[in-house]
C-alpha cells in the first residue's frame, strides 16, 4: 500500500445496482500536516481519529476544502501513518450514509444572499432546485435546500412548450407568488422572462420590482452576456439582488444553435466577470466544460451555481421534476434522478382506475354509513 492510492467519490443517491463508495475496494487516504485543518469528502468517517491534526482528504484526483481546526485525536485502530505523512484508514471505518448537508443558514431563519457568499468562502456547496407550485416549494424547502428557483422553464416543464421563450411576466408573477408562500427558509429567486432584460434598464427595473413586490421573492435571475452588465447594475442599484446566468442561455437557444455545451472560454469569462462586477451576488453556469467552470469559479468573488458544468462550481441546481423522476421527456444528460415519482404516480392512477372499473372503490371504509 502506498500514498498514491485513492478512493473513488461516492455516487450520492445512486440508483439500485450502481456501486457505492462503501463497496469500493480502496482505502481512504488522509494527508496530515502540522497545524493543519480537517477536511473531508461529504460522508461520515466514524472513528476517524489521529494523533495529528488532519489537513486534507484525497478522493479521486480532487482535494476538498478545509474546515475549521479540530483538536488532536487518537489514531483509529488498524490504520497506519506512512513516512510521507499519509494516514491510511481501513475501509471498515467508512459508513455508507453521507453527512447531511451543512445549510447555508441556520434552520430558524431565511437564507440570504450574504449567506451564499459566506458559503463559497467557507467551501460549503450550495444547493438550488426549481419549484413552480406550492406543494413542490414546500418539499424543496423542507428538504433543507438553500435556494428555490422559480424558473422560466415553467413554460416547458409545466406548460409543455418547446422552449422557455414563451414564459411571460404574468406567469412568473403567478408562479413566483405561490412558491414564495410555500418557502419559509429557502432563498426564493424568480427568473426575469424574455425579453425584459433587453428593453432597457428602466423597463428591467420595473419588471424586477414587480417580481420582488408581488411575489415575495428575495432575488431575481437574469440571463445575459456582458452586454447586460448595465442592466444588472441598474437593478442592483435599485436594491434588488440579481443572480446572473451565462453559458447556455435557454432564452437565446435559437441564436446559440440549440441546447449545446458552450466552449468559448474567453466569452464565458467575459460574461461571468461582467455579471459579478455589475453586482450579481451569484452566477449560474449552464452547460460549460468543467475545466472552464472551475477557472471561472476560482476567479469570481461570488458563488457559481452549476447545471451541466461539473462539480467544481460553488453549488448545483436542477429542475425539481428531473430530480424526482417526474419529467415526461427532454431530460438532459447532466441530470441524475433521485426518485421515481412518475412511476409511482402512474401505478397509483392505474390501480385506482382498475378499482373503480371493477367496483372495488369506494369501499366500506370510504363510504359514509
C-alpha positions in Angstrom: 0.0 0.0 0.0 1.3 3.4 -0.9 0.3 7.1 -0.6 -0.7 7.2 -4.3 -3.8 5.1 -3.7 -7.1 6.9 -3.6 -10.8 6.2 -3.3 -13.5 6.9 -5.8 -16.1 9.6 -4.9 -19.4 8.2 -3.6 -22.3 8.2 -6.0 -24.8 10.0 -3.9 -28.4 9.0 -4.3 -27.2 6.3 -6.8 -29.9 4.0 -8.1 -30.1 0.3 -7.3 -27.3 -1.7 -8.9 -24.8 1.2 -9.0 -21.7 0.6 -7.0 -21.5 2.7 -3.9 -18.4 4.2 -2.2 -18.6 1.7 0.7 -18.4 -1.2 -1.8 -15.1 0.1 -3.3 -12.0 -2.0 -2.6 -9.7 1.0 -1.9 -8.8 2.7 1.4 -9.3 6.3 2.3 -6.2 8.4 2.3 -5.8 11.4 4.6 -2.9 13.8 4.3 -1.7 15.1 7.6 0.2 18.3 8.2 1.3 20.0 11.4 -1.1 22.7 12.4 -3.5 21.7 9.6 -7.2 21.6 9.4 -9.8 18.8 9.0 -11.3 18.4 5.5 -13.4 15.6 4.1 -15.5 14.2 1.3 -19.1 14.7 2.4 -19.6 11.3 4.1 -19.4 10.3 7.7 -15.9 9.0 8.7 -16.8 7.5 12.1 -13.8 7.0 14.4 -11.6 9.0 12.0 -9.0 9.9 14.7 -5.4 10.7 14.5 -2.7 12.0 16.9 -2.1 14.8 14.5 -4.4 17.3 13.0 -5.8 16.4 9.6 -5.5 18.8 6.7 -6.7 17.1 3.5 -8.6 14.1 2.4 -7.9 13.0 -1.2 -10.7 11.4 -3.1 -10.2 10.5 -6.7 -7.9 13.2 -8.0 -9.5 16.1 -6.2 -9.0 17.8 -2.8 -11.9 19.2 -0.9 -11.9 22.4 1.0 -10.6 22.8 4.6 -12.8 23.1 7.6 -12.2 24.8 11.0 -9.4 23.5 13.2 -10.0 20.4 15.3 -8.3 19.1 18.4 -5.9 16.1 18.2 -7.4 12.7 18.4 -6.3 9.1 18.9 -5.3 7.2 15.8 -8.0 4.8 14.7 -7.4 1.0 15.0 -5.8 -0.9 12.1 -4.6 2.4 10.5 -1.0 3.5 9.9 0.9 6.6 9.1 3.4 6.4 6.3 6.7 8.3 6.3 5.1 10.6 3.7 2.7 11.8 6.4 -0.4 10.0 5.0 -2.8 8.2 7.3 -4.1 5.1 5.7 -7.7 4.5 7.0 -9.3 1.0 6.6 -12.5 0.9 4.5 -14.3 -0.5 7.6 -14.1 2.9 9.2 -16.3 4.5 6.5 -20.1 4.5 6.9 -22.4 4.2 3.9 -24.5 7.3 4.9 -23.3 10.7 3.6 -23.1 13.5 6.1 -26.1 15.8 6.0 -25.6 19.0 4.0 -24.5 21.8 6.2 -27.0 24.5 5.4 -26.0 28.0 4.2 -28.0 29.5 7.1 -29.5 28.2 10.4 -32.8 26.4 10.2 -34.7 29.0 12.1 -34.2 31.9 9.6 -34.3 32.5 5.8 -31.2 32.1 3.7 -29.8 35.4 2.4 -27.5 36.4 -0.5 -24.8 37.1 2.0 -25.1 33.5 3.4 -24.4 32.2 -0.1 -21.3 34.4 -0.4 -20.1 33.1 3.0 -20.8 29.5 1.9 -18.4 30.0 -1.0 -15.7 31.5 1.2 -16.0 28.5 3.6 -16.1 25.9 0.9 -19.6 24.7 1.6 -21.5 23.6 -1.5 -24.8 25.5 -2.3 -28.0 23.7 -3.3 -30.7 25.1 -5.5 -33.8 23.4 -7.1 -36.6 24.7 -9.1 -40.2 24.8 -8.0 -43.3 26.0 -9.8 -46.2 25.4 -7.3 -46.9 25.3 -3.5 -46.5 21.6 -3.0 -43.1 21.4 -4.7 -42.0 24.6 -2.9 -42.8 23.0 0.4 -41.0 19.8 -0.4 -37.9 21.6 -1.6 -37.9 24.0 1.4 -38.4 21.2 4.0 -35.5 19.2 2.4 -33.2 22.0 3.6 -32.2 23.1 0.1 -30.6 26.6 0.2 -32.4 28.2 -2.8 -35.6 27.7 -4.7 -35.6 29.0 -8.3 -38.9 29.8 -10.0 -37.5 29.3 -13.4 -38.9 30.4 -16.8 -38.5 26.7 -17.5 -42.1 26.6 -16.2 -43.0 27.2 -19.8 -41.5 23.8 -20.7 -41.9 21.7 -17.6 -45.5 22.8 -16.6 -46.9 24.3 -19.8 -45.3 21.8 -22.3 -43.7 24.4 -24.5 -40.7 23.7 -26.6 -38.6 26.5 -25.0 -38.6 29.0 -22.2 -39.1 31.9 -24.5 -43.0 31.9 -24.3 -42.9 32.5 -20.5 -44.5 35.8 -19.6 -44.1 38.2 -16.7 -47.6 37.4 -15.6 -46.8 33.7 -15.5 -43.6 34.4 -13.4 -45.6 36.6 -11.0 -48.3 33.9 -10.6 -45.9 31.0 -10.0 -43.5 33.1 -8.0 -46.1 34.2 -5.5 -47.3 30.6 -5.0 -43.8 29.3 -4.5 -42.7 32.1 -2.2 -45.7 31.3 0.1 -44.5 27.7 0.3 -41.0 28.6 1.3 -40.2 29.6 4.9 -36.4 29.3 4.8 -35.0 28.9 1.3 -33.9 32.0 -0.7 -36.5 32.3 -3.4 -35.2 33.5 -6.8 -37.5 34.3 -9.8 -36.5 34.4 -13.4 -36.9 37.6 -15.4 -38.5 36.4 -18.6 -37.5 37.2 -22.1 -37.1 39.9 -23.4 -37.3 42.2 -20.4 -33.6 42.5 -19.8 -33.1 43.7 -23.4 -35.7 46.5 -23.3 -33.6 49.0 -21.3 -32.6 49.4 -17.7 -35.7 51.2 -16.6 -38.0 48.5 -18.0 -35.9 45.8 -16.4 -36.0 47.6 -13.0 -39.8 48.0 -13.3 -40.3 44.3 -14.1 -37.8 43.2 -11.4 -39.5 45.4 -8.8 -42.9 43.8 -9.6 -41.4 40.4 -9.2 -40.0 41.4 -5.8 -43.1 43.2 -4.5 -45.9 41.0 -5.9 -44.3 37.5 -5.4 -42.5 38.0 -2.1 -39.3 36.5 -3.6 -35.8 37.7 -2.4 -34.0 37.9 -5.7 -34.3 37.7 -9.5 -32.3 35.8 -12.1 -31.3 37.3 -15.3 -29.8 35.6 -18.4 -27.4 37.6 -20.4 -23.9 38.3 -21.8 -21.6 41.1 -20.8 -23.9 43.4 -22.8 -26.5 43.2 -19.9 -24.0 44.4 -17.3 -25.5 47.9 -17.2 -29.0 46.4 -16.7 -27.7 44.2 -13.8 -26.0 47.2 -12.2 -29.2 49.2 -12.5 -31.4 46.5 -10.9 -28.9 46.0 -8.1 -28.7 49.8 -7.6 -32.4 49.8 -7.1 -31.9 47.4 -4.2 -32.9 44.2 -5.9 -30.5 41.2 -5.7 -29.6 39.7 -9.0 -28.3 36.2 -9.9 -26.6 36.2 -13.3 -26.8 33.3 -15.8 -24.2 32.7 -18.5 -23.1 29.8 -20.8 -26.1 28.1 -22.4 -28.8 30.7 -22.1 -32.2 29.0 -23.0 -33.7 32.3 -23.9 -31.1 32.6 -26.6 -31.4 29.0 -27.8 -32.1 29.9 -31.4 -29.2 32.2 -31.6 -26.9 29.6 -30.0 -28.0 26.9 -32.4 -29.7 24.6 -29.9 -29.1 23.3 -26.4 -25.4 22.8 -26.8 -22.3 22.9 -24.5 -20.8 26.4 -24.6 -17.0 26.2 -25.1 -15.9 29.8 -25.9 -13.6 30.3 -22.8 -13.0 34.0 -23.4 -16.6 34.8 -23.9 -17.7 32.8 -20.9 -15.1 34.6 -18.7 -16.1 38.0 -20.0 -19.8 37.3 -19.4 -19.4 35.9 -15.9 -16.9 38.5 -14.8 -19.2 41.3 -16.2 -22.1 40.0 -14.2 -20.1 39.8 -11.0 -18.6 43.2 -11.4 -22.1 44.7 -12.1 -23.2 43.4 -8.7 -24.7 40.0 -9.2 -24.5 38.0 -6.0 -24.1 34.7 -7.8 -23.7 33.4 -11.4 -25.3 30.3 -12.9 -23.0 28.4 -15.3 -25.0 26.2 -17.6 -23.6 23.6 -20.0 -20.0 24.7 -19.6 -16.9 22.3 -19.7 -15.8 21.6 -16.1 -12.3 22.9 -16.6 -13.7 26.3 -17.7 -16.3 26.3 -14.9 -13.5 25.6 -12.4 -11.4 28.5 -13.7 -14.4 30.9 -13.5 -15.4 29.7 -10.1 -11.9 30.3 -8.8 -11.6 33.7 -10.4 -15.0 35.2 -9.3 -15.6 36.7 -5.9 -19.2 35.5 -5.9 -20.5 31.9 -6.0 -21.2 30.0 -9.2 -24.1 27.6 -9.5 -23.6 24.9 -12.0 -26.0 23.0 -14.1 -24.2 20.7 -16.5 -20.9 22.4 -15.6 -19.2 19.7 -13.4 -18.6 19.5 -9.6 -16.2 22.4 -9.3 -18.8 25.1 -9.1 -19.8 26.7 -5.7 -23.2 24.9 -5.9 -25.6 23.0 -8.1 -29.1 23.5 -9.4 -31.5 21.0 -11.1 -35.2 21.1 -12.1 -37.5 19.6 -9.5 -39.3 17.3 -11.9 -35.9 16.0 -13.2 -34.7 15.4 -9.7 -37.6 13.3 -8.6 -38.3 11.4 -11.8 -41.4 13.3 -12.7 -40.3 14.8 -16.1 -42.3 13.5 -19.1 -39.4 13.9 -21.7 -36.5 16.1 -22.6 -34.4 15.1 -19.5 -30.9 16.5 -20.1 -27.9 14.1 -19.9 -26.4 16.0 -16.9 -29.4 15.1 -14.7 -29.4 12.4 -12.1 -32.8 11.4 -10.8 -33.0 10.7 -7.1 -36.6 9.3 -7.1 -39.1 7.7 -9.5 -42.2 9.7 -8.6 -43.6 9.5 -12.1 -43.7 5.7 -12.0 -45.3 5.7 -8.6 -48.0 8.2 -9.8 -48.8 6.1 -12.9 -49.0 3.0 -10.9 -51.3 4.6 -8.3 -53.6 6.0 -11.0 -53.8 2.7 -12.8 -54.7 0.8 -9.6 -57.4 3.4 -8.8 -58.8 3.2 -12.4 -59.0 -0.6 -12.1 -60.6 -0.4 -8.7 -63.3 1.9 -10.0 -63.9 -0.1 -13.1 -64.2 -3.3 -11.0 -66.3 -1.5 -8.3 -63.7 -2.0 -5.6 -63.6 1.7 -5.0 -65.2 3.2 -3.0 -65.4 0.5 -0.3 -66.9 0.4 3.1 -64.0 2.5 4.6 -64.6 5.3 2.1 -68.4 5.3 2.2 -70.4 7.1 4.9 -73.0 4.9 6.7 
